[in-house]
Amino acid sequence: MKRIVVIGNSAAGIAAVEAIREKDKTSPILVISREPYMPYRRNQLLDFVEGKIKEKDLYFRSQDFYKNNAIELMLEKEVVELNLNKKKVIFKERDFVEFDELLLTTGSSVKLPLMKGVQKDGVVAFHGLRDAKFLIENLPLAHTVVIVGSDAVSLELARIIAVKKIETKFFGILNEPLEGVDVVSDNSVMEILGDSDAKAVRLSNGKVIGASLVIFSSPSAPNIGFLKDTDVKTNHGIVVDEHFCTNIPFVYAAGDVCEFSGRVRNVDWQSAVQEGQMVGGFLCQI
């Protein structure tokens, strides 16, 4: 009987363990998440920030799902290292779990830039539920919000915040004007000013703009830092074959953390689910 460990508790990871349990009712399965939440729909976080849905509407599996399928769940456990020779997943606290087969569905996240002041309170790398809840709590207190980004999420955040009648400054490119959004395309944010809290940003031309919240919402990058001292082949993401297997025979990856032959991928929610189902089926055949 093999022990399957899944790092990642969202679309691809959940779909994979469901596919495994359809054919394999007995192999031990452990799912690990660095977040404190039950699995939630990341693709609806903006609706949550806007107020269209409640937090409870984001969750798509409950604790009963894991209990009913004999799946062990570990929340708030950050994986920092893999020992592939001994088949161990090592956590930040230096404790570990062992595995026979490993599936990586760690997704991607927005990284704060290497910029002076980015660790101040009020600076957010928007990607997960924790960030969305922070914005909901703090937007009513904000006088000016600075958004740095270039993707659809950045634009939608700017629109949502401007609708709330909060001064919104967008550092990026808009193809069409957004009502209430002040676009700054000829200068970039170079520094976050303030004591412990963000109070302003300094631009590349030296100008200072007041800001009570600074949001970085792009670009996102695969969460692969814990692989840096392993032999798992990575490029932009984790390189896998048509069976979602890495160059290590017992290590698999699915979702937007992986790539095929260097091909740039844009994995949406449904694609991540489909990949999870596929890799779950492959794991059952081993």
C-alpha positions as CSV (number, residue, x, y, z in Angstrom):
1,M,0.0,0.0,0.0
2,K,1.5,3.3,-1.1
3,R,1.3,6.6,0.9
4,I,0.3,9.6,-1.4
5,V,1.2,13.1,-0.2
6,V,-0.4,16.1,-2.0
7,I,1.1,19.6,-1.4
8,G,-1.6,22.0,-2.3
9,N,-5.3,22.1,-1.3
10,S,-7.1,23.8,-4.2
11,A,-8.6,22.9,-7.5
12,A,-6.0,20.5,-8.9
13,G,-5.1,18.9,-5.6
14,I,-8.8,18.2,-4.6
15,A,-9.6,16.9,-8.1
16,A,-6.7,14.6,-7.9
17,V,-7.5,13.0,-4.5
18,E,-11.2,12.6,-5.6
19,A,-10.0,10.7,-8.7
20,I,-7.7,8.6,-6.6
21,R,-10.5,7.7,-4.2
22,E,-12.8,6.6,-7.0
23,K,-10.4,3.7,-7.7
24,D,-8.4,3.4,-4.6
25,K,-10.3,3.4,-1.3
26,T,-7.4,2.4,1.0
27,S,-4.1,4.0,0.2
28,P,-3.2,6.6,2.8
29,I,-3.6,10.2,1.4
30,L,-2.3,13.3,3.1
31,V,-3.1,16.8,1.8
32,I,-0.9,19.7,3.0
33,S,-1.8,23.4,2.8
34,R,0.1,26.4,4.0
35,E,-3.1,28.3,4.4
36,P,-5.5,28.0,7.4
37,Y,-8.7,27.6,5.3
38,M,-10.7,24.8,3.8
39,P,-10.3,24.8,0.0
40,Y,-11.8,27.9,-1.7
41,R,-12.4,29.2,-5.2
42,R,-9.6,31.6,-5.9
43,N,-11.3,32.6,-9.1
44,Q,-14.1,34.3,-7.1
45,L,-11.9,36.3,-4.7
46,L,-12.7,39.5,-6.5
47,D,-16.4,38.9,-6.2
48,F,-15.8,38.5,-2.4
49,V,-13.9,41.8,-2.3
50,E,-16.6,43.5,-4.2
51,G,-19.3,42.2,-1.9
52,K,-21.1,40.1,-4.4
53,I,-20.6,36.9,-2.4
54,K,-20.0,36.0,1.3
55,E,-16.9,34.2,2.5
56,K,-18.9,31.0,3.0
57,D,-19.7,31.0,-0.7
58,L,-16.0,30.6,-1.6
59,Y,-15.5,27.3,0.0
60,F,-16.2,24.2,-2.2
61,R,-15.2,21.4,0.3
62,S,-15.8,21.1,4.0
63,Q,-14.0,19.1,6.7
64,D,-16.5,16.3,6.1
65,F,-15.0,15.8,2.6
66,Y,-11.7,14.7,4.1
67,K,-13.3,12.6,6.9
68,N,-15.6,10.8,4.5
69,N,-12.8,10.0,2.1
70,A,-10.3,9.0,4.7
71,I,-8.0,11.8,3.7
72,E,-5.7,13.4,6.3
73,L,-5.5,17.2,6.1
74,M,-2.7,19.4,7.5
75,L,-3.4,23.1,7.4
76,E,-1.0,26.0,8.1
77,K,2.1,23.8,7.3
78,E,4.7,25.5,5.1
79,V,6.8,23.1,3.1
80,V,10.4,24.4,2.9
81,E,12.4,21.4,1.6
82,L,12.1,18.0,0.1
83,N,14.5,15.1,0.8
84,L,13.9,12.9,-2.3
85,N,16.4,10.3,-1.3
86,K,14.5,9.6,1.9
87,K,11.1,10.6,0.5
88,K,10.4,13.2,3.1
89,V,8.5,16.5,3.0
90,I,10.1,18.9,5.5
91,F,8.2,21.7,7.1
92,K,9.4,25.1,8.3
93,E,9.3,23.8,11.9
94,R,11.7,21.1,10.7
95,D,9.3,18.3,11.3
96,F,8.5,16.1,8.4
97,V,6.2,13.5,6.8
98,E,7.1,10.6,4.5
99,F,5.6,9.6,1.2
100,D,5.8,7.0,-1.5
101,E,4.3,9.2,-4.3
102,L,4.3,13.0,-4.2
103,L,1.9,15.3,-6.0
104,L,2.7,19.0,-6.2
105,T,-0.2,21.3,-6.8
106,T,1.2,24.4,-5.0
107,G,-0.1,26.9,-7.6
108,S,1.3,30.3,-8.1
109,S,1.3,33.5,-6.1
110,V,2.2,37.2,-6.5
111,K,5.6,38.1,-5.1
112,L,6.4,41.4,-3.5
113,P,9.1,43.2,-5.5
114,L,12.6,43.8,-4.2
115,M,11.8,47.4,-3.1
116,K,12.5,49.4,0.0
117,G,9.5,49.5,2.3
118,V,7.5,46.6,0.9
119,Q,7.3,44.9,4.3
120,K,5.4,47.7,5.9
121,D,1.8,47.2,7.0
122,G,-0.7,48.1,4.3
123,V,1.4,46.6,1.5
124,V,-0.3,43.6,-0.1
125,A,0.7,41.0,-2.7
126,F,-2.9,40.2,-3.7
127,H,-3.5,36.5,-4.4
128,G,-5.3,34.5,-1.7
129,L,-8.1,34.7,0.7
130,R,-6.0,36.2,3.5
131,D,-5.3,39.1,1.2
132,A,-8.9,39.5,0.2
133,K,-10.0,39.6,3.8
134,F,-7.3,42.2,4.6
135,L,-8.6,44.4,1.9
136,I,-12.3,44.1,3.0
137,E,-11.3,45.1,6.5
138,N,-9.0,48.0,5.5
139,L,-10.5,49.5,2.4
140,P,-13.2,51.4,4.5
141,L,-10.3,53.1,6.3
142,A,-8.2,54.0,3.2
143,H,-8.0,57.4,1.7
144,T,-5.8,56.5,-1.3
145,V,-5.1,53.1,-2.8
146,V,-2.1,52.5,-5.1
147,I,-2.4,49.5,-7.4
148,V,0.7,48.2,-9.3
149,G,-0.1,45.6,-11.9
150,S,-0.7,44.8,-15.5
151,D,-3.2,41.9,-15.7
152,A,-7.0,41.6,-15.6
153,V,-7.0,41.1,-11.9
154,S,-5.2,44.4,-11.4
155,L,-7.8,46.2,-13.6
156,E,-10.7,44.6,-11.8
157,L,-9.3,45.5,-8.4
158,A,-8.9,49.1,-9.5
159,R,-12.5,49.2,-10.7
160,I,-13.9,47.6,-7.6
161,I,-12.0,50.0,-5.3
162,A,-12.9,53.1,-7.3
163,V,-16.6,52.2,-7.2
164,K,-16.3,52.4,-3.4
165,K,-15.4,56.1,-3.8
166,I,-11.8,55.7,-2.7
167,E,-9.1,57.6,-4.5
168,T,-7.5,54.9,-6.7
169,K,-4.1,55.3,-8.5
170,F,-3.3,52.6,-11.0
171,F,0.4,52.1,-12.1
172,G,0.1,50.2,-15.3
173,I,-1.5,50.4,-18.7
174,L,-5.3,50.8,-19.3
175,N,-6.6,50.4,-22.8
176,E,-9.8,52.1,-21.9
177,P,-10.5,54.7,-19.1
178,L,-11.9,53.5,-15.8
179,E,-14.2,55.9,-14.0
180,G,-12.6,57.1,-10.8
181,V,-9.2,55.6,-11.6
182,D,-6.1,57.8,-12.0
183,V,-3.7,56.1,-14.3
184,V,0.1,56.7,-14.0
185,S,2.0,55.1,-16.9
186,D,5.0,57.4,-17.2
187,N,6.5,56.7,-13.7
188,S,6.9,53.6,-11.5
189,V,6.8,53.1,-7.8
190,M,10.3,52.9,-6.4
191,E,9.8,53.0,-2.6
192,I,7.1,52.6,0.1
193,L,7.3,55.4,2.7
194,G,6.1,55.4,6.3
195,D,7.2,54.2,9.7
196,S,5.7,50.7,10.4
197,D,2.6,51.5,8.2
198,A,2.6,52.5,4.5
199,K,1.9,56.3,4.2
200,A,3.1,57.1,0.7
201,V,5.0,55.9,-2.3
202,R,8.0,57.5,-4.0
203,L,8.0,57.5,-7.8
204,S,10.9,57.2,-10.2
205,N,10.7,60.9,-10.9
206,G,11.1,61.6,-7.2
207,K,7.5,62.6,-6.6
208,V,5.8,61.4,-3.5
209,I,2.1,60.3,-3.5
210,G,0.2,59.6,-0.3
211,A,-1.2,56.1,0.0
212,S,-2.7,54.1,2.8
213,L,-2.8,50.9,0.9
214,V,-0.4,49.6,-1.8
215,I,-1.5,46.6,-3.7
216,F,0.8,44.5,-6.0
217,S,-1.4,42.2,-8.0
218,S,0.9,40.9,-10.7
219,P,2.9,39.2,-12.0
220,S,2.4,35.8,-10.4
221,A,5.0,33.0,-10.4
222,P,4.8,29.3,-9.6
223,N,5.4,28.4,-6.0
224,I,8.5,26.2,-6.4
225,G,11.0,27.7,-3.9
226,F,11.0,24.6,-1.8
227,L,12.5,22.6,-4.8
228,K,15.6,24.7,-5.1
229,D,18.0,22.1,-3.6
230,T,16.4,19.1,-5.3
231,D,16.9,17.4,-8.7
232,V,13.3,18.1,-9.8
233,K,13.6,19.9,-13.1
234,T,12.2,23.4,-13.2
235,N,12.1,26.2,-15.7
236,H,9.4,28.9,-15.1
237,G,7.5,26.1,-13.4
238,I,7.9,22.4,-12.7
239,V,8.6,20.6,-16.0
240,V,6.3,17.5,-16.5
241,D,5.6,15.0,-19.2
242,E,2.2,14.1,-20.7
243,H,1.4,12.1,-17.5
244,F,2.2,15.0,-15.3
245,C,5.3,13.2,-14.0
246,T,8.5,15.2,-13.4
247,N,12.0,13.9,-14.1
248,I,11.7,12.1,-10.7
249,P,9.6,9.0,-11.2
250,F,7.6,9.3,-8.0
251,V,7.0,13.1,-8.1
252,Y,4.1,14.6,-10.1
253,A,2.8,18.1,-10.6
254,A,-0.5,19.6,-11.9
255,G,-2.1,23.0,-12.2
256,D,-0.4,26.3,-12.8
257,V,2.7,25.3,-10.9
258,C,3.8,23.1,-13.8
259,E,4.7,23.4,-17.5
260,F,5.2,21.2,-20.5
261,S,8.4,21.5,-22.5
262,G,8.9,25.1,-21.6
263,R,5.5,26.1,-22.9
264,V,4.0,29.1,-21.2
265,R,0.6,28.2,-19.7
266,N,-2.4,30.1,-18.5
267,V,-4.3,27.7,-16.4
268,D,-7.8,28.6,-15.4
269,W,-9.9,27.0,-12.6
270,Q,-11.5,24.4,-14.9
271,S,-8.2,23.4,-16.5
272,A,-6.6,22.9,-13.1
273,V,-9.5,20.6,-12.1
274,Q,-9.1,18.6,-15.3
275,E,-5.4,18.2,-14.8
276,G,-6.0,17.1,-11.2
277,Q,-8.4,14.5,-12.4
278,M,-5.9,13.2,-15.0
279,V,-3.0,13.0,-12.6
280,G,-5.1,11.3,-10.0
281,G,-6.0,8.7,-12.6
282,F,-2.3,8.2,-13.5
283,L,-1.4,7.8,-9.8
284,C,-3.9,5.0,-9.5
285,Q,-2.1,3.1,-12.2
286,I,1.2,3.1,-10.5
